[in-house]
Amino acid sequence: MMLTRMTGSALAFAALSIAWGAAARADTTDATWQNKVVVAKAGAHCADDPNCFNRYHPTIPAVARAKPGDYIIFETRDALDSDLDLNSVADDVTAVDLNLVHPMTGPVHIEGAKRGDVLAVTLVDIEPDQYGYTVIVPGFGFLRDLYPDPYIVNWRLSRLKAVSDGMPGIAIPYQGFMGSVGVQPGAPEVAAWLAREKGLSDVGGIALPPQPIGAQPVAVCGPQGSAKMECLRTIPPRENGGNMDVKQMQVGTTLLLPCFIDGCGLFVGDVHYAQGDGEVAGTAIETGAVVTVRTAIRKGGGTHITQPHFEGGAQLKATMPSRFYATTGLPLKKAGEIPPYVTYLASTKIENLENLSEDLTLAARDALIQMIDYLMREHGLTREQAYVLCSVAVDLRVGQVVDVPNYVVSAVLNLDVFEN
């Protein structure tokens, strides 16, 4: 055996190397600067979780506090607060309790924010769960009159794409965003919004009144809650944000929300792995996720920003397909048909018309039905598969709103989703 004699300097260097190795065993991991506030989830459902709620009211207490600039990490649940999994079938959709929609993580009190300010919320990251679903719920969705039966597609998710045995040959690129994000309303807003929604309901329009059954937190919004008939449902978006379902609110964009209470009461939930503009079937690729945001306060900004705005850079380009196919829609219908969204108007003038004037919704319906026909004819999808694909990968785009009586809406299909 040969021994190597080390000089004094070599021995010192070796000792120093060992010391460095012990001190830096985590490499750069130990060098941190971010202040993180984690709003964790616990339990199987929102009802089991002290950091979860599914109604809006200013007296719902904050579950955490954060300073502007902190990294706030929200552990979120899927939109239906469901027990769905990769083995779920259509019958499981009918068992979903819609009173539990939507479970939100929060609210978080932002220190220094006051009523009348604007909270700037920048989306830093979304880490999706491994499972997501798209469902057709009877009575819900843009074409609810044409799709009366339950349906489900179960998706396997990664940071790259979503695939499903129920949609062979299709891979949906990952474009995650917060389907629901917002702040708690103040007492004046609750009163005003309840009044206007009741006015709509009184004439036959669709509005969702307070529903204490299944409401969280129970102490405020439940059947014996202190504000049970004032707690707003989370399904419609309002001036406080909430269920906006705007897919362009991608990582890197900043959402501007008017604050209605001191501390704002920031919440996040209902993450969408991917969605087409319109979310036409009623759901996107729904999943739970870990969402990271940062906030800043724009003092007094609520004077001019009274409902959500958002800003960013190149994020819009990232949502554009490299290849597409599109249909165009006009406000046309069959004589004798009354589209479901105008039935509450009870207009005898509409029924026998084949053309409505300046009607974007009917134009969108026309474009969507044509797109479904195209997907069935050219790609061999069933009508349910086609509707689901439109909900997660087809964008409804307004073309023009001036050429009376026929406004134009296009349905743009991202052809990148086809693997073959």
C-alpha angles and dihedrals in degrees: 000000000000120000121206117216112223123208121231092258092050091051090050092050091050091051091048091050091053091050092049091050092054094047096044099040090131092050108211093343094094094056102089137160106165119106106216128198111193119201099193129195123230134188132018098287143017090265089062095048125082089198094058135083136165105197134059124240133137093235094061101114123239114252096201142013128223137178124230108274095029117128104243113200116200119193102207138195130222118272097256096044082231143169091222119137141164091291097051120127135198094271089061089062092062089055093059113114106227090194086077094061121146117015109199128195113228148337100227121194111225108211114236096017116126136187106278095036126106121237113215109207117191117196108226104172146345120203107191127211117248094251132057137163142204115205139183108219115199111251094017133091137054094285095036091140090059098042108049097155130080119253137173139195116194115209132202107216136205134158087268109044149340120239133178139189085223091061105040117193093019128108120180114210116235111259103153124187141157108271088192126030129144151109134273117269123238125240094264091052093049091053094046096046094047090051096050093045091049089052090055092046092049091063094046101268122139113265129148114227122203112293116193094188108099092002122148134239090039094200091061107024107017127102091282095029125139092241102021095143094045101050109111123224116246097222100089120057116232139174090296091061113237121142098016097140093201106160093196089072088093131157108299097030122113122223117209114211127181112233115232098177133034107272090022095236099241118205138175133196147122096068116197118210089199137343141177117234102270100030082223101183090055096255136060122200093308120204146147117253148167108254125193122197139165125211139208130183122234102198115228092357092131089078089077105015103063098159135021122308126169138198139189147134131250095350093104090059091055091061093055119103121235089220129023147174120205141190125200126222134205129193092267132135141162120276110260093028123117112194111230095241093063100041091099090062089066091207115171088197095067104054101073097036120105093195129044123200123249093342113155094176093057090046090053090049090051093050092047095050089050090051092051089051090050093050092050094045102041103028102031096238122153115244090256093049090048092051091049092048090051089053094054105030112019122087122209107215129188109231103182140343100193110065097091132238095010117057115184130230122180126207107213118198120204102227090192088083092074111090096194 
